[in-house]
Amino acid sequence: MKHSAPRGRQLKRLAGLSAAAAVAGLLAAPSSVAAQAPADPGTPPGVDEVASTPNLNQVAFLPKTGPFATSYNTDWAFQGEYAFGGNYNGFTVYDVSDPKAPTVAAQVLCPGSQNDVSVSGNLLFLGTDSQRTNDSCDNAASTSTAPGDRWEGIKVFDISDPATPRYVKSVKTTCGSHTQTLVPGKAGDDSIYLYVSSYNLAGADQPNCALPHDKISIVRVPRTDPAAAAVVATPVLFPDGGNPGGPANQAPTTGCHDITAYPEKDLAAGACMGDGVLFDISVRSAPRVITTVRDTENFAFWHSATFNNNATKVVFTDELGGGGMATCNPEIGPHRGADAIYDIVGRGSDRKLEFRSYFKIPRTNTDTENCVAHNGSLVPVPGRDIMVQAWYQGGVSVWDFTDSRNPKEIAYWERGPISATQFVLGGSWSAYWYNGFIYSNDIAKGVDVLELKDIRTNPARRARTDEFNAQTQDNYRNW
């Protein structure tokens, strides 16, 4: 069955929450900025207790509310004075004109995991990676076994007025959209290209996601006519089938989890389950694999990638256990579930990725906390390679990898476990630097705003950008 593109009448926008809903949200989570205990790497904080180094402090907290209170928070995008936070039930528009007092400007109820978000100009893109009954925002999980009765992919919204987002267009993609990477067209091409990453984790044929699935979908969105958005290419990235899987719980490659583009450099780095990939994206609709790399000893699931500002290094993350395990403990050790730092060596088509070292937070979490490397971004300090990163219930870490072989943590902030007696999923999904502050989207709790005050990072406090998508890196020297 073919569904027409959703229109405004099908969009449920919750600009003003009821008093009862607001109170419920406040009761479900801490109501204010928590008192912070001194950092003690040897002793995990207690339930909901906050611990940090003195140079990283929480300055605001906003709990989840309304229909999002009981579903997971996910990724971030930023534009001007607004932050757009994904949630399995839709997305929230936050007014962050005062970072120390963020407010909810709008909530858009539009269910479908993971609802990762990207923004560009007047457009917002929402990724759906769960099979739904239709492409409207009034949908449910589909139980049909007929591929034509299931929808997943990209939803396009007009955010000319961020307080009243308007649904414009849907684009169905093979295997849905676990994540999407926004890549602007080159000179003379006023288009946005979305590199849609998706994968078949089950290792068996699924409706909408038949094997082999060795490709990505590329959606072209004309800025002047976003309703004309369509899939323009589905390049096969792994004609040899990619990594077949192996030891250390290593996932076979049946697609990509995440791709980070650096458009100015015509480069992209892909985290593709069992493979790390470096791409040439000089032709936006035809990315070309330059080189691939594998780690058969320690990496289980290549999850995401971040370039340093000079595009001479890539930090890959390993999401051991899919984010649903306690892996920051002595049993797992310092290398599995960690970041891996690679230098880019050589030139042009002869470039290679050379491993230099691992980085993992130097703290032990409890066995009731999910903790593993997750989403982060650069802190814009000229001349240094510094990254802020989410580690789920491991908290938020700021670390320096200027010396690729000797990365060091310089700050951290974490909230203690949700429960001391049973495993409960939670923690920071994404922690990104935006215009002087760090914004963390906590899966279970809500939004944490952190302020970093450190002589090593103070130059970053003056850096400003009008738009930020973590998977679309800009040269921050141009900010």
TORMARSE-285252 format. One record per residue (C-alpha): residue number from 1; x, y, z; residue in one letter. Coordinates in Angstrom, 1 decimal, always signed. Example, Ala and Ser with C-alpha at 12.3 -4.5 7.8 and 13.67 -1.06 7.14 Angstrom:
2
<1 <+12.3 -4.5 +7.8> 'a'>
<2 <+13.7 -1.1 +7.1> 's'>
***
This chain:
479
<1 <+0.0 +0.0 +0.0> 'm'>
<2 <+1.3 +3.4 -0.9> 'k'>
<3 <+0.8 +6.3 +1.5> 'h'>
<4 <+0.5 +9.9 +0.5> 's'>
<5 <+2.9 +12.4 +2.0> 'a'>
<6 <+1.6 +13.6 +5.4> 'p'>
<7 <+0.2 +17.1 +5.7> 'r'>
<8 <-0.3 +19.6 +8.6> 'g'>
<9 <-3.5 +18.0 +9.8> 'r'>
<10 <-1.7 +14.8 +10.6> 'q'>
<11 <+1.0 +16.5 +12.6> 'l'>
<12 <+0.6 +16.5 +16.3> 'k'>
<13 <+2.5 +19.5 +17.8> 'r'>
<14 <+2.5 +20.0 +21.5> 'l'>
<15 <+3.8 +23.6 +21.9> 'a'>
<16 <+2.3 +23.9 +25.4> 'g'>
<17 <+2.3 +21.1 +27.9> 'l'>
<18 <-0.5 +20.7 +30.4> 's'>
<19 <+0.3 +21.5 +34.0> 'a'>
<20 <-0.3 +17.9 +34.9> 'a'>
<21 <+2.1 +16.6 +32.3> 'a'>
<22 <+4.8 +19.1 +33.4> 'a'>
<23 <+4.4 +18.0 +37.0> 'v'>
<24 <+4.7 +14.3 +36.0> 'a'>
<25 <+7.9 +15.0 +34.2> 'g'>
<26 <+9.3 +16.8 +37.1> 'l'>
<27 <+8.5 +14.0 +39.5> 'l'>
<28 <+10.2 +11.5 +37.1> 'a'>
<29 <+13.6 +13.2 +37.3> 'a'>
<30 <+15.7 +15.7 +39.3> 'p'>
<31 <+14.0 +19.1 +39.4> 's'>
<32 <+17.1 +21.2 +39.3> 's'>
<33 <+20.9 +21.3 +38.9> 'v'>
<34 <+22.3 +18.7 +41.2> 'a'>
<35 <+25.0 +19.2 +43.8> 'a'>
<36 <+28.2 +17.7 +42.5> 'q'>
<37 <+30.5 +15.5 +44.5> 'a'>
<38 <+34.3 +15.6 +44.0> 'p'>
<39 <+35.7 +13.4 +41.3> 'a'>
<40 <+36.8 +10.0 +42.6> 'd'>
<41 <+37.5 +7.6 +39.8> 'p'>
<42 <+37.7 +4.6 +42.2> 'g'>
<43 <+34.3 +5.1 +43.7> 't'>
<44 <+31.3 +5.3 +41.4> 'p'>
<45 <+28.7 +7.9 +42.5> 'p'>
<46 <+25.5 +6.6 +44.1> 'g'>
<47 <+22.0 +6.5 +42.5> 'v'>
<48 <+21.4 +9.8 +40.8> 'd'>
<49 <+24.4 +11.4 +42.6> 'e'>
<50 <+26.5 +13.6 +40.3> 'v'>
<51 <+30.3 +13.6 +40.3> 'a'>
<52 <+32.6 +15.6 +38.2> 's'>
<53 <+36.0 +17.2 +37.9> 't'>
<54 <+36.1 +20.8 +39.1> 'p'>
<55 <+36.4 +22.2 +35.6> 'n'>
<56 <+33.2 +20.7 +34.2> 'l'>
<57 <+29.9 +21.8 +35.9> 'n'>
<58 <+26.2 +21.3 +35.3> 'q'>
<59 <+24.5 +24.7 +34.8> 'v'>
<60 <+21.0 +23.6 +33.7> 'a'>
<61 <+18.8 +20.6 +33.7> 'f'>
<62 <+15.4 +20.2 +31.9> 'l'>
<63 <+13.5 +16.9 +32.5> 'p'>
<64 <+11.6 +15.0 +29.8> 'k'>
<65 <+8.0 +15.9 +29.7> 't'>
<66 <+4.7 +15.1 +28.0> 'g'>
<67 <+4.6 +12.2 +25.6> 'p'>
<68 <+8.4 +12.0 +25.6> 'f'>
<69 <+8.7 +11.4 +29.3> 'a'>
<70 <+8.6 +7.6 +29.0> 't'>
<71 <+10.5 +7.2 +25.7> 's'>
<72 <+14.2 +7.4 +24.9> 'y'>
<73 <+16.0 +10.7 +24.1> 'n'>
<74 <+18.4 +10.4 +21.2> 't'>
<75 <+20.6 +12.7 +19.0> 'd'>
<76 <+21.0 +16.5 +18.7> 'w'>
<77 <+21.1 +19.2 +16.0> 'a'>
<78 <+21.5 +22.9 +16.6> 'f'>
<79 <+20.7 +26.1 +14.7> 'q'>
<80 <+20.8 +29.7 +16.0> 'g'>
<81 <+19.2 +29.9 +19.4> 'e'>
<82 <+17.5 +26.5 +19.1> 'y'>
<83 <+18.5 +22.9 +19.9> 'a'>
<84 <+16.6 +20.1 +18.3> 'f'>
<85 <+16.5 +16.9 +20.4> 'g'>
<86 <+15.4 +13.5 +19.0> 'g'>
<87 <+13.3 +11.1 +20.9> 'n'>
<88 <+11.7 +7.8 +20.0> 'y'>
<89 <+8.3 +9.5 +20.0> 'n'>
<90 <+9.4 +12.5 +17.9> 'g'>
<91 <+11.5 +15.6 +18.5> 'f'>
<92 <+11.6 +18.6 +20.9> 't'>
<93 <+12.6 +22.1 +19.9> 'v'>
<94 <+14.5 +23.8 +22.8> 'y'>
<95 <+15.1 +27.5 +23.1> 'd'>
<96 <+18.7 +27.8 +24.3> 'v'>
<97 <+19.1 +31.6 +23.9> 's'>
<98 <+20.0 +31.4 +27.5> 'd'>
<99 <+21.9 +28.1 +27.9> 'p'>
<100 <+21.6 +28.3 +31.6> 'k'>
<101 <+17.8 +28.4 +31.4> 'a'>
<102 <+16.7 +26.3 +28.3> 'p'>
<103 <+12.9 +26.1 +27.6> 't'>
<104 <+10.7 +23.9 +25.4> 'v'>
<105 <+9.6 +25.8 +22.3> 'a'>
<106 <+7.7 +22.9 +20.7> 'a'>
<107 <+7.3 +19.2 +20.8> 'q'>
<108 <+6.4 +17.2 +17.6> 'v'>
<109 <+4.8 +13.8 +18.3> 'l'>
<110 <+5.9 +11.6 +15.5> 'c'>
<111 <+6.8 +8.0 +16.7> 'p'>
<112 <+9.6 +5.9 +15.1> 'g'>
<113 <+13.0 +5.0 +16.4> 's'>
<114 <+15.5 +6.5 +16.6> 'q'>
<115 <+14.3 +9.8 +15.3> 'n'>
<116 <+17.9 +11.1 +14.8> 'd'>
<117 <+17.8 +14.7 +13.6> 'v'>
<118 <+19.7 +17.0 +11.2> 's'>
<119 <+19.1 +20.6 +10.3> 'v'>
<120 <+20.0 +22.9 +7.4> 's'>
<121 <+18.5 +26.3 +6.7> 'g'>
<122 <+14.7 +26.0 +6.9> 'n'>
<123 <+14.7 +22.2 +6.9> 'l'>
<124 <+14.9 +19.5 +9.5> 'l'>
<125 <+15.4 +15.8 +8.7> 'f'>
<126 <+14.1 +13.0 +10.9> 'l'>
<127 <+15.3 +9.4 +10.5> 'g'>
<128 <+13.0 +6.5 +11.1> 't'>
<129 <+14.5 +3.0 +11.6> 'd'>
<130 <+11.6 +1.1 +12.8> 's'>
<131 <+9.0 -0.3 +10.5> 'q'>
<132 <+5.8 +1.7 +10.8> 'r'>
<133 <+2.2 +1.3 +9.5> 't'>
<134 <+2.5 +4.4 +7.4> 'n'>
<135 <+4.7 +7.5 +6.8> 'd'>
<136 <+2.5 +10.0 +8.7> 's'>
<137 <+3.1 +11.1 +12.3> 'c'>
<138 <-0.1 +9.2 +13.2> 'd'>
<139 <+1.4 +5.8 +12.9> 'n'>
<140 <+2.1 +2.6 +14.8> 'a'>
<141 <+4.6 -0.2 +14.8> 'a'>
<142 <+3.9 -2.5 +11.8> 's'>
<143 <+3.4 -6.2 +12.3> 't'>
<144 <+2.7 -6.9 +8.6> 's'>
<145 <+5.1 -9.2 +6.8> 't'>
<146 <+4.5 -7.6 +3.5> 'a'>
<147 <+7.3 -5.0 +2.7> 'p'>
<148 <+4.8 -2.8 +0.9> 'g'>
<149 <+2.8 -2.4 +4.1> 'd'>
<150 <+5.7 -1.1 +6.1> 'r'>
<151 <+7.3 +2.3 +6.0> 'w'>
<152 <+10.7 +3.6 +7.3> 'e'>
<153 <+13.1 +6.3 +6.0> 'g'>
<154 <+13.4 +10.0 +6.1> 'i'>
<155 <+10.8 +12.7 +7.1> 'k'>
<156 <+11.4 +16.3 +6.0> 'v'>
<157 <+10.1 +19.2 +8.1> 'f'>
<158 <+10.0 +22.9 +7.4> 'd'>
<159 <+11.3 +24.8 +10.4> 'i'>
<160 <+11.1 +28.3 +9.1> 's'>
<161 <+9.4 +29.0 +12.4> 'd'>
<162 <+11.1 +26.6 +14.8> 'p'>
<163 <+8.1 +26.8 +17.2> 'a'>
<164 <+5.7 +25.4 +14.6> 't'>
<165 <+7.5 +22.7 +12.5> 'p'>
<166 <+5.6 +21.6 +9.4> 'r'>
<167 <+5.8 +18.2 +7.8> 'y'>
<168 <+6.6 +18.5 +4.1> 'v'>
<169 <+7.7 +15.1 +2.6> 'k'>
<170 <+8.6 +11.5 +3.3> 's'>
<171 <+11.2 +9.4 +1.5> 'v'>
<172 <+11.2 +5.7 +2.0> 'k'>
<173 <+14.7 +4.1 +2.1> 't'>
<174 <+15.9 +0.5 +2.1> 't'>
<175 <+16.3 -0.7 +5.7> 'c'>
<176 <+15.1 +2.7 +6.9> 'g'>
<177 <+17.4 +5.4 +8.4> 's'>
<178 <+19.3 +4.5 +11.5> 'h'>
<179 <+21.3 +7.7 +11.0> 't'>
<180 <+21.6 +10.2 +8.3> 'q'>
<181 <+24.5 +12.5 +7.3> 't'>
<182 <+23.8 +15.9 +5.8> 'l'>
<183 <+26.2 +16.9 +3.0> 'v'>
<184 <+25.7 +20.2 +1.1> 'p'>
<185 <+25.9 +20.2 -2.6> 'g'>
<186 <+29.1 +21.7 -4.2> 'k'>
<187 <+29.3 +25.1 -6.0> 'a'>
<188 <+26.4 +25.5 -8.3> 'g'>
<189 <+24.3 +22.7 -6.7> 'd'>
<190 <+21.8 +24.2 -4.3> 'd'>
<191 <+20.9 +20.8 -2.9> 's'>
<192 <+21.3 +18.8 +0.3> 'i'>
<193 <+22.4 +15.2 +0.1> 'y'>
<194 <+21.6 +12.8 +2.9> 'l'>
<195 <+23.8 +9.8 +3.3> 'y'>
<196 <+21.3 +7.4 +4.9> 'v'>
<197 <+23.0 +4.7 +7.0> 's'>
<198 <+21.1 +1.5 +7.8> 's'>
<199 <+21.9 -2.1 +8.4> 'y'>
<200 <+20.5 -5.6 +8.9> 'n'>
<201 <+21.6 -6.6 +12.4> 'l'>
<202 <+19.6 -9.8 +12.4> 'a'>
<203 <+21.8 -11.4 +9.7> 'g'>
<204 <+18.6 -12.7 +8.0> 'a'>
<205 <+16.2 -11.4 +5.4> 'd'>
<206 <+13.7 -8.9 +6.9> 'q'>
<207 <+10.8 -7.0 +5.3> 'p'>
<208 <+12.3 -3.8 +3.8> 'n'>
<209 <+15.8 -5.0 +4.5> 'c'>
<210 <+16.8 -8.0 +2.3> 'a'>
<211 <+20.4 -9.3 +2.3> 'l'>
<212 <+22.9 -8.6 +1.0> 'p'>
<213 <+22.6 -5.0 +2.2> 'h'>
<214 <+26.1 -3.6 +1.4> 'd'>
<215 <+24.9 -0.1 +0.4> 'k'>
<216 <+23.7 +3.3 +1.6> 'i'>
<217 <+20.8 +5.3 +0.2> 's'>
<218 <+21.5 +8.9 -0.9> 'i'>
<219 <+18.6 +11.3 -0.8> 'v'>
<220 <+18.8 +14.5 -2.8> 'r'>
<221 <+16.8 +17.4 -1.4> 'v'>
<222 <+16.5 +20.6 -3.6> 'p'>
<223 <+16.5 +23.5 -1.2> 'r'>
<224 <+14.1 +25.4 -3.4> 't'>
<225 <+11.7 +22.5 -3.6> 'd'>
<226 <+12.1 +20.1 -0.7> 'p'>
<227 <+8.9 +18.3 -1.6> 'a'>
<228 <+10.9 +16.9 -4.5> 'a'>
<229 <+13.3 +15.0 -2.2> 'a'>
<230 <+14.0 +11.6 -3.6> 'a'>
<231 <+16.6 +8.7 -3.5> 'v'>
<232 <+19.1 +9.4 -6.3> 'v'>
<233 <+21.6 +6.7 -5.7> 'a'>
<234 <+22.2 +3.5 -3.7> 't'>
<235 <+25.9 +2.9 -4.0> 'p'>
<236 <+27.3 -0.5 -3.0> 'v'>
<237 <+30.2 +0.2 -0.7> 'l'>
<238 <+31.2 -3.4 +0.0> 'f'>
<239 <+31.1 -5.4 -3.2> 'p'>
<240 <+33.0 -8.2 -1.5> 'd'>
<241 <+30.4 -8.4 +1.3> 'g'>
<242 <+32.5 -6.6 +3.9> 'g'>
<243 <+33.6 -8.1 +7.2> 'n'>
<244 <+32.0 -11.5 +7.7> 'p'>
<245 <+32.2 -11.1 +11.5> 'g'>
<246 <+34.5 -13.0 +13.8> 'g'>
<247 <+36.0 -13.0 +17.3> 'p'>
<248 <+35.4 -10.4 +20.1> 'a'>
<249 <+31.7 -10.5 +19.2> 'n'>
<250 <+32.6 -8.7 +16.0> 'q'>
<251 <+29.5 -7.8 +13.9> 'a'>
<252 <+29.4 -8.8 +10.2> 'p'>
<253 <+29.1 -5.8 +7.9> 't'>
<254 <+25.5 -5.6 +6.6> 't'>
<255 <+25.4 -1.8 +6.1> 'g'>
<256 <+26.7 +1.3 +7.9> 'c'>
<257 <+25.8 +2.5 +11.3> 'h'>
<258 <+27.0 +6.1 +10.9> 'd'>
<259 <+28.9 +8.3 +8.4> 'i'>
<260 <+30.6 +11.6 +9.3> 't'>
<261 <+31.3 +13.9 +6.4> 'a'>
<262 <+33.9 +16.7 +6.2> 'y'>
<263 <+32.6 +18.5 +3.0> 'p'>
<264 <+35.3 +21.1 +2.9> 'e'>
<265 <+37.9 +18.3 +2.6> 'k'>
<266 <+35.7 +16.1 +0.3> 'd'>
<267 <+36.1 +13.3 +2.9> 'l'>
<268 <+33.8 +11.1 +4.9> 'a'>
<269 <+34.5 +8.4 +7.5> 'a'>
<270 <+32.1 +5.5 +7.9> 'g'>
<271 <+31.5 +3.3 +10.9> 'a'>
<272 <+30.1 +0.2 +9.2> 'c'>
<273 <+29.6 -2.5 +11.8> 'm'>
<274 <+32.6 -4.6 +11.0> 'g'>
<275 <+34.6 -2.1 +9.0> 'd'>
<276 <+36.0 +1.4 +9.4> 'g'>
<277 <+35.9 +3.3 +6.1> 'v'>
<278 <+37.5 +6.4 +4.5> 'l'>
<279 <+35.5 +7.9 +1.6> 'f'>
<280 <+36.2 +10.4 -1.2> 'd'>
<281 <+32.9 +12.4 -1.5> 'i'>
<282 <+34.1 +14.9 -4.2> 's'>
<283 <+31.1 +13.6 -6.2> 'v'>
<284 <+28.3 +14.0 -3.7> 'r'>
<285 <+26.0 +11.3 -5.2> 's'>
<286 <+28.8 +8.8 -5.7> 'a'>
<287 <+31.0 +8.4 -2.6> 'p'>
<288 <+34.1 +6.3 -3.3> 'r'>
<289 <+35.9 +4.0 -0.8> 'v'>
<290 <+39.5 +5.0 -0.4> 'i'>
<291 <+40.4 +2.5 +2.2> 't'>
<292 <+39.0 +0.3 +4.9> 't'>
<293 <+40.3 -1.0 +8.2> 'v'>
<294 <+39.3 -3.7 +10.7> 'r'>
<295 <+40.1 -4.4 +14.3> 'd'>
<296 <+39.6 -8.1 +14.9> 't'>
<297 <+41.0 -8.1 +18.4> 'e'>
<298 <+39.0 -5.5 +20.2> 'n'>
<299 <+36.3 -3.8 +18.1> 'f'>
<300 <+32.8 -5.4 +18.1> 'a'>
<301 <+30.7 -2.8 +16.4> 'f'>
<302 <+32.1 +0.2 +14.5> 'w'>
<303 <+29.5 +2.8 +15.5> 'h'>
<304 <+30.6 +6.4 +14.7> 's'>
<305 <+33.5 +8.5 +13.5> 'a'>
<306 <+34.9 +12.0 +14.2> 't'>
<307 <+37.7 +13.7 +12.2> 'f'>
<308 <+40.1 +16.1 +13.9> 'n'>
<309 <+39.9 +19.6 +12.5> 'n'>
<310 <+42.7 +19.2 +10.1> 'n'>
<311 <+41.3 +15.9 +8.8> 'a'>
<312 <+44.5 +14.1 +9.5> 't'>
<313 <+43.0 +11.8 +12.1> 'k'>
<314 <+39.8 +9.8 +12.7> 'v'>
<315 <+38.3 +8.7 +16.0> 'v'>
<316 <+36.1 +5.6 +15.6> 'f'>
<317 <+33.9 +4.4 +18.4> 't'>
<318 <+33.1 +0.8 +19.3> 'd'>
<319 <+29.6 +0.3 +20.6> 'e'>
<320 <+30.2 -3.0 +22.3> 'l'>
<321 <+26.9 -4.6 +23.3> 'g'>
<322 <+24.9 -2.1 +21.3> 'g'>
<323 <+24.8 +0.3 +24.2> 'g'>
<324 <+22.9 -2.1 +26.4> 'g'>
<325 <+25.7 -3.6 +28.5> 'm'>
<326 <+27.9 -2.6 +31.5> 'a'>
<327 <+31.2 -2.6 +29.7> 't'>
<328 <+33.1 +0.0 +31.8> 'c'>
<329 <+34.4 -2.5 +34.2> 'n'>
<330 <+37.6 -4.5 +34.9> 'p'>
<331 <+36.1 -7.6 +33.3> 'e'>
<332 <+35.8 -5.9 +29.9> 'i'>
<333 <+39.0 -3.9 +30.2> 'g'>
<334 <+40.3 -0.7 +28.7> 'p'>
<335 <+40.3 -1.5 +25.0> 'h'>
<336 <+37.0 -3.1 +24.2> 'r'>
<337 <+34.1 -0.6 +24.0> 'g'>
<338 <+36.6 +2.1 +23.6> 'a'>
<339 <+37.5 +4.8 +21.0> 'd'>
<340 <+40.2 +4.0 +18.5> 'a'>
<341 <+42.4 +6.8 +17.1> 'i'>
<342 <+43.7 +6.4 +13.5> 'y'>
<343 <+46.0 +8.7 +11.7> 'd'>
<344 <+45.3 +9.4 +8.0> 'i'>
<345 <+48.6 +8.9 +6.1> 'v'>
<346 <+49.4 +9.2 +2.5> 'g'>
<347 <+47.8 +11.3 -0.2> 'r'>
<348 <+44.8 +11.1 -2.6> 'g'>
<349 <+43.7 +7.5 -3.5> 's'>
<350 <+46.8 +6.1 -1.6> 'd'>
<351 <+45.6 +7.4 +1.8> 'r'>
<352 <+45.5 +4.8 +4.6> 'k'>
<353 <+44.2 +4.6 +8.2> 'l'>
<354 <+46.9 +3.7 +10.6> 'e'>
<355 <+46.0 +2.7 +14.2> 'f'>
<356 <+47.6 +4.7 +17.0> 'r'>
<357 <+45.9 +4.0 +20.3> 's'>
<358 <+42.6 +3.4 +22.2> 'y'>
<359 <+40.9 +5.7 +24.7> 'f'>
<360 <+38.3 +4.7 +27.2> 'k'>
<361 <+37.1 +6.5 +30.3> 'i'>
<362 <+39.5 +5.8 +33.2> 'p'>
<363 <+36.6 +5.0 +35.7> 'r'>
<364 <+34.8 +1.9 +36.8> 't'>
<365 <+31.0 +1.9 +36.5> 'n'>
<366 <+28.6 -0.3 +38.4> 't'>
<367 <+27.2 -3.5 +36.8> 'd'>
<368 <+23.7 -1.8 +36.6> 't'>
<369 <+24.9 +0.9 +34.2> 'e'>
<370 <+25.2 +0.7 +30.5> 'n'>
<371 <+28.5 +2.3 +29.5> 'c'>
<372 <+30.3 +2.3 +26.2> 'v'>
<373 <+31.8 +4.9 +23.7> 'a'>
<374 <+29.0 +6.9 +22.1> 'h'>
<375 <+28.3 +10.2 +20.3> 'n'>
<376 <+30.6 +13.3 +20.6> 'g'>
<377 <+32.1 +16.2 +18.8> 's'>
<378 <+35.2 +18.4 +18.7> 'l'>
<379 <+35.8 +21.2 +21.2> 'v'>
<380 <+37.0 +24.1 +18.9> 'p'>
<381 <+40.4 +24.7 +20.3> 'v'>
<382 <+42.8 +25.8 +17.6> 'p'>
<383 <+46.0 +23.8 +17.5> 'g'>
<384 <+44.6 +21.0 +19.7> 'r'>
<385 <+42.5 +17.9 +19.1> 'd'>
<386 <+40.0 +17.8 +21.9> 'i'>
<387 <+36.7 +16.0 +22.0> 'm'>
<388 <+33.6 +15.9 +24.2> 'v'>
<389 <+31.9 +12.6 +24.2> 'q'>
<390 <+28.9 +10.7 +25.6> 'a'>
<391 <+29.4 +7.4 +27.4> 'w'>
<392 <+25.8 +6.6 +28.3> 'y'>
<393 <+25.8 +6.1 +32.1> 'q'>
<394 <+29.5 +6.5 +32.0> 'g'>
<395 <+28.7 +10.2 +31.7> 'g'>
<396 <+30.3 +13.0 +29.6> 'v'>
<397 <+34.1 +12.9 +29.0> 's'>
<398 <+36.3 +15.7 +27.6> 'v'>
<399 <+39.6 +14.2 +26.3> 'w'>
<400 <+42.7 +15.4 +24.3> 'd'>
<401 <+44.0 +13.3 +21.4> 'f'>
<402 <+46.5 +15.8 +20.1> 't'>
<403 <+49.1 +13.2 +20.6> 'd'>
<404 <+47.4 +10.3 +18.8> 's'>
<405 <+49.4 +7.7 +20.8> 'r'>
<406 <+48.7 +9.2 +24.2> 'n'>
<407 <+45.2 +10.4 +24.6> 'p'>
<408 <+44.2 +11.9 +28.0> 'k'>
<409 <+41.0 +12.8 +29.7> 'e'>
<410 <+40.9 +16.4 +31.0> 'i'>
<411 <+37.4 +16.6 +32.4> 'a'>
<412 <+34.3 +14.5 +33.1> 'y'>
<413 <+30.8 +14.8 +34.5> 'w'>
<414 <+28.6 +11.8 +35.3> 'e'>
<415 <+25.3 +10.9 +37.1> 'r'>
<416 <+25.2 +7.8 +39.2> 'g'>
<417 <+23.2 +4.7 +38.2> 'p'>
<418 <+19.4 +4.8 +37.8> 'i'>
<419 <+19.2 +1.8 +40.1> 's'>
<420 <+21.6 +0.2 +42.4> 'a'>
<421 <+20.0 -3.2 +42.2> 't'>
<422 <+18.9 -3.8 +38.6> 'q'>
<423 <+20.2 -2.9 +35.2> 'f'>
<424 <+18.3 +0.1 +33.7> 'v'>
<425 <+19.1 +1.7 +30.3> 'l'>
<426 <+20.0 +5.4 +30.5> 'g'>
<427 <+22.7 +8.0 +30.4> 'g'>
<428 <+24.0 +10.4 +27.9> 's'>
<429 <+23.2 +9.5 +24.3> 'w'>
<430 <+24.9 +12.5 +22.7> 's'>
<431 <+27.1 +15.2 +24.2> 'a'>
<432 <+28.1 +18.0 +21.8> 'y'>
<433 <+29.8 +21.4 +22.1> 'w'>
<434 <+27.7 +24.2 +20.8> 'y'>
<435 <+28.6 +27.9 +21.2> 'n'>
<436 <+30.3 +27.8 +24.5> 'g'>
<437 <+28.4 +25.0 +26.3> 'f'>
<438 <+28.1 +21.2 +26.2> 'i'>
<439 <+24.6 +19.8 +25.7> 'y'>
<440 <+23.9 +16.2 +26.7> 's'>
<441 <+20.7 +14.4 +25.8> 'n'>
<442 <+20.1 +11.9 +28.6> 'd'>
<443 <+18.1 +8.8 +27.4> 'i'>
<444 <+16.1 +8.6 +30.6> 'a'>
<445 <+16.4 +11.9 +32.4> 'k'>
<446 <+16.3 +14.9 +29.9> 'g'>
<447 <+18.7 +17.7 +28.9> 'v'>
<448 <+21.8 +18.5 +30.8> 'd'>
<449 <+23.8 +21.7 +30.0> 'v'>
<450 <+27.4 +21.7 +31.1> 'l'>
<451 <+30.0 +24.4 +31.2> 'e'>
<452 <+33.7 +23.7 +30.8> 'l'>
<453 <+36.2 +26.1 +32.3> 'k'>
<454 <+39.7 +25.1 +31.7> 'd'>
<455 <+42.8 +27.0 +30.5> 'i'>
<456 <+43.4 +24.4 +27.9> 'r'>
<457 <+39.9 +24.9 +26.4> 't'>
<458 <+39.1 +28.5 +27.1> 'n'>
<459 <+39.7 +29.6 +23.5> 'p'>
<460 <+36.7 +27.5 +22.5> 'a'>
<461 <+34.4 +29.6 +24.6> 'r'>
<462 <+34.6 +32.4 +22.0> 'r'>
<463 <+33.8 +30.2 +19.0> 'a'>
<464 <+30.4 +30.6 +17.4> 'r'>
<465 <+28.6 +28.9 +14.6> 't'>
<466 <+25.1 +29.3 +13.2> 'd'>
<467 <+24.4 +25.7 +12.7> 'e'>
<468 <+25.7 +22.4 +14.0> 'f'>
<469 <+25.2 +18.8 +12.9> 'n'>
<470 <+27.8 +16.4 +14.5> 'a'>
<471 <+27.9 +14.2 +11.4> 'q'>
<472 <+28.7 +17.2 +9.1> 't'>
<473 <+32.0 +18.6 +10.3> 'q'>
<474 <+33.0 +22.2 +9.6> 'd'>
<475 <+36.4 +23.7 +9.8> 'n'>
<476 <+36.0 +25.6 +13.1> 'y'>
<477 <+38.8 +28.0 +12.1> 'r'>
<478 <+36.1 +29.5 +9.8> 'n'>
<479 <+33.7 +30.1 +12.7> 'w'>
***
